[in-house]
Amino acid sequence: MMLPHPDYPAELTRRHVDEDGVGRAAFVRDDWPPTTPIEIVDPDPTWPARFEQLRVRLEDALGAVARRIEHVGSTSVVGLPAKPIIDVDVHVQDTDGEETYVPALEQVGATLVIREPWWNGHRMFITPGGAANVHVFPTDAPEPLRHLLFRDWLRTHPADRDLYARAKRGLAASTAESPVDYNLAKNEVIDDIYTRVFAVEPSSHPAWPDGPLVLRSPQG
């Protein structure tokens, strides 16, 4: 197994797993998560444009509160099969201050469905019809940077993109009776790909910050 390059902070290379079961309290609504089987579809060339339309709406609604808005997840990688749902990461100063962003997101029709202050300060919203998942993180949380490194790696490494595609299709089929297990089941292949992401020098990644990197613990 490849070891991480020594210039990565441990908060970034170590995936945080909720081992205490506290994550069961994360769901804000009784009808979430969905119980329908996961659908993985062929790549859709309209996904980037759909993200851009949503980005503009989010930027208009949030203003300066949104420090960064990024297209992440499988729909952000050309040629990668995915659930037909756009994943968006919104970086804000502090997700505990929900009054600074929840009303603005509700104005564009987004609904809060997950609250996980113990895991990277994460909140998740869905847009009408489940067209997009909007993830809100603090600017100093490790997870959104992990998302960017993973996205950019798959964009430039077709072998890992195809490995991930095969795993996603297989897991969507094997978790059809329990769709809530799909994301957890992907961890093995995701962790495998991350070993290669973190084996190279940090500055080789397009998304690597130019200045000093200060990250909070992913558990708070």
N, C-alpha and C positions, 0 to 999 in steps of 0.2 A: 504494500500500500504506500502511495506517495505521501510524504509529509508536507504540511503547508510551508510555504516560503516564510522565513522568520520575520519578515517585515509586516505580516498581517497581525492585527491585534486578536487575541483569543476570543473577544466578544463577537468577532465577525466570523471566525472559522468554526466556532462551536455552535451547532444547532441546538436551540433551546427546546426541550420537550416538556410538556406539562405532565409531570409524573404524579401529581397530587390529586388529580381529578377536578381541580378547581375550574378547568375549562368547561365543565358541564354547565356551569352557571353563566356562560358567555352569551347564550342566545337570548335576545331581548324579546322576541316574539314567539308565541306558541306554535305558529305555522312555519317555523324555520328550524332546521334546514329542510329543504324539499326532500320528498321521499321517492321521486321519480328517478329511474335509472339515468346514469350519466350518459350523455350523447357526445361522442367525439366525431366531428365532421371534417371533411377535407378543407384545406386552407382556402380562405375566402379573401380575394384581393381587396374587398371593400373594408376590411377590418381597420387598417390604418386611418382611412377617411372617417369611419365611425368614431374612432378615438378622437380625432382632431375636432370633430363637431362637439363631442362631449367636453373636451378640454376647454374649448372656448366658452361653453356655458358655465363650467366650473370656475374658470378664471374670472368671468364677469360676476358670478355670484359671490365668490370668496374674496376677491380683490387681493390686497397685500397679505391677508391671512395665509394664503397658499404660497409657501416659499418655493414649491416645486410641484409640478404635475407631470407624471410619467406614465406612458403605456408600458405595462408589464404583463407577465403571463404569456401563455402560448400564442394568443392572438397577436402578440407584438413581434413574433418571429416569422418571417416570410418562409413559406413552405412547410410549416409545422401544423399538423392536424390539431384541433382544439375543440373544447366546448364553445359553442357560438355565443360566448359572453365576453365582453371586453373588460379586462381588469385594469384598473387605474390606481396608482399610488399617489396620494396627496400628502405632501410634507407640510406640517404646521409647527409652530413653536412649541406648543404643549397641548396634547390631546386631552388632558384632564380639564382644560378650560372649554368644555363642550359648547358653552354659550357663544364662543367666538366663531364656530363653524356649523353646528347642527342646524340652527334656523336657516342659514344660507343654503345648506344642502337640501333642506326640506322644501325650500322655495323652488328648486329645480326638480322637485318630485322624488328626491332620494329619501329612502326610509332606512333608519338605523336598525340593523338586525343582529349585530354582534358587538359586544363590548368586552375587551380583554385588557384592562389596565395593567395586569400582571405580566403580559407578554408583549414587550416592545411598545406598550401604550396603545395597542391596536384598537381601532373601531372600523366596522365595515357597514357600508350602506349598499342597498340595491336600488337601481333606477326602475322606472315603470316597465312592467312586463319582464323584469329580470334581464334586461338587455346588457346591463353592466354591473360590475361589482366595484364600488369605490372604497378603497382602503385608505384610512387616515392614520399616519404615523407621526411621531415627533421627529424633528429634523436630525436629532442625534441618536436615533434608534438604529441598531445594526441591520434589522431585517430589510428595510427598503434598499439599502446599499447592496445587500446580498441579492435582492431581486434584480437590480440593474446589472450586476456582474454576471449572473446566470443568464439573463436575457441576451446580453452582448456576446457571451460565450457561444450560445446556441446559434446566434446570427452568423458567427464566423467559423463554426466547427460543425460541418454537416454530419460527420459520423455520430457525434453526440446528439445532434438534433434528431437524427433518424432513430438512434437508440431510445431516446425519450418518447418519440412517436410510437414506436412498437410497444413500449411499456404502457403508455397511456391507453392504447386501444385494448390491450390485453386486460388491464385492470378495470377498465370500464365494463367489460364483459363479466369479469369474475366478481365484481361487486354489485351486479345488477339487483340482487336481492337486498342489499344494504348499501345504498349510495353514499351514506354518511361516512363509510369507511374508505372511500376512494382516495381522498387527499392523504390520509395516513398511509395508505398502501403505496403511494408514490414515493415515500421517503427513501426507500432503498435505492432506487435508480437516481433520485435527485442527489443523495449523498455521494453516490459513486461519481456523478458528474462534477460535483463540487470538489472532489479530491484533485481533479485536473484544473479546475478554475483557480484553486488556491495554491497549486504547485508552481505557478509562474509568478514572475515579479509583479507586484501590485500595479506599478506604473504602466504595465503593458495593457491594462484594461482601459478602454475608452472612458468608462464612467468613474475612474478613480479620481478622487478630489485632488485639486492642485495644492491646496494648503494643508495645514496640520489636521489630522483626523482624530476627533475626540468622540467616543461612543459611550453611551450609557450601558448599564447591564441590561440584557434582553428581558430580565425578570422584573424590571421596574422602571 
